[in-house]
Amino acid sequence: MRLNRKITSKYGMLFILIALFIFFSLSSKAFLTQQNITNILRQFAMLGVSAVGMTFIILTGGIDLSVGSVMGFTGVIAAIGMVNFGLNPFIACLFALLSSSLVGAINGLAITKFKIPPLIATLGMLTSVRGITYILTGGLPIFGFPESFNFLGRGMIGPLPVPVLIMILIFLLGWIVLYKTRYGRHLYAIGGNAEVARLSGISVQKNLFFTYVLSALFTGLAGIIMLSRLNSCQPTTGTGFELDVITAVVLGGISIAGGEGSFIGVVIGIFIIGILTNGMILMNIYEYYQQLIKGLVLLLAVGIDQYYKHSGKNT
């Protein structure tokens, strides 16, 4: 029994990923086409980039509900820079990334200095930043970007789309940070027991602050990729994005309580959400039902996490 539980806990999400792949392959002839596989990779590249930052945050026992708003906000800043001020795309994107990092810094200060719970602090930023996005755009789309900017979201390098290559690089960076740096070890320690981590000499506040800045930076990069891919800035971009990111991370085995989970599991969780979303679209499942299914998947992921956590204590 204990062996079965260990196998299910370690490889359960991989089995689900394989099952989803087989199911949608049999359900839709379009699923296994090269064009659709490329579309899947493009679609969840932004999810993958943002999920790396969310992984760091959830490992500390925190959460960031503002990522969807940060994605939209970053795109707006980059779009205004290019269209309204005529900035070079690189300069506009750099300024947008600094703006997203500022949002992360505000989250970090609210949590570390003012002791506001992460759920409340980032929920407040979700609403505030979305409001700023509408104020800056007047609720209207922005378009007319330089042709060179399209390469970031639509270009190809060899057989792979540029967004996918960026996601792979961020994955490698995330793995190195978590398993090869002191900072990564500190994240696990803080999530396991913040007070014990503090007593052992780890600067809990500094690490938490930096983690929220880093998460916002990654999400800002995802927002710029999305802007380039759509070739249009919509003030609603990123609405509900936080649900997909959190679901992918928790589904991948990162404990919602912090301190546990592997980065490889997160990558599997990202693929599950990407394939699930694409498959439901191909099967013409109504958008509201898609939201229902994703919500249930999140509940299932948290439920499984709690089950194994409590069953482990009882054995």
C-alpha positions, 0 to 999 in steps of 0.5 A: 500500500505504501509503495503504491502511494509513493508511485502514485504521488511521484508519477501520478501527474505524468500518467495523467499527462499521457492519458490526456495526450492519448484521449485528445489524440483519439478525440480530434484528428487535428490534435496531432498535426504539426500546426496544432502542436506548434500552437500548443507550444506557443499558447502555453509558453507564456504560462510556462514563463510565469509559472517559474516565478509562481513556483518560487512564491508557492515554495515559500508558502505564499501566493501571487494573485496579481500575475494576470493583471501584471501581464496586462499592465506590462503589455500596456506599458510596452505598447504605449512606449512604442506607439505613443512615444515612438520608443525602440521596441527593446527600450519600451520592453525594458521599461515595461519589465521595470514597471512589472518589477515595481509591482512585484516590489510593492507586493514584496514590501506589503508582505514583508514590511507591513505584514499583509498576508500574501493572499490579501496583498496580491489580491489588492494589487490584482484589482489596482493594477487592472484599474491602472491598465484601464486608466492608461488605455481608456479601455481601448486597444492599442495597435500599430507596433513596429514590424520587428516586434512581431518576431518575439511572439511569432518568429521561428528559430529553426523548428521552434517558435521563439516563445518556446525557446524563451520558455525553455531558457526560463525553465533552465534558469528556474531549475538552476536557481532551485537546485544549484543556488543558495537562494533556491535552498533558502526558498525550500527552507522558508516554506518548510518553517520560516521561523526555523529558517530565520533562526538558522541565519536566512534573511527571510524578508529579503528572500521573500521580497526578491521572490515577489519581484522575480515573479513579477519580472517573469510575468512581465516577460510573459506579458510582452511575449503575449503582446507580440503574439497578439500584435495588439494590446487589449486592456483585458489581457491576462484576465483569469491568467492567475488561475492557470498559473497557480493550477499548473504549479500546484498540479505539478506537485508544489505544496500549497503550504510551501517547502515541498515539490519538484521543478520537473513536476511543475513542467509536467503541470504546465504541459497538462494545463496546455494540452487540456486547454487546447484539447477542450478548444478543439472539442468545441467545449464552451468557454464557461465549461472550460472555466468549470473544468479548470477550477475543478482541476485546481481543487483536485490538485490541492486535494491530492496535495493535502491527502498525501500530506496528511496520509504521510503523517498518519503512516 
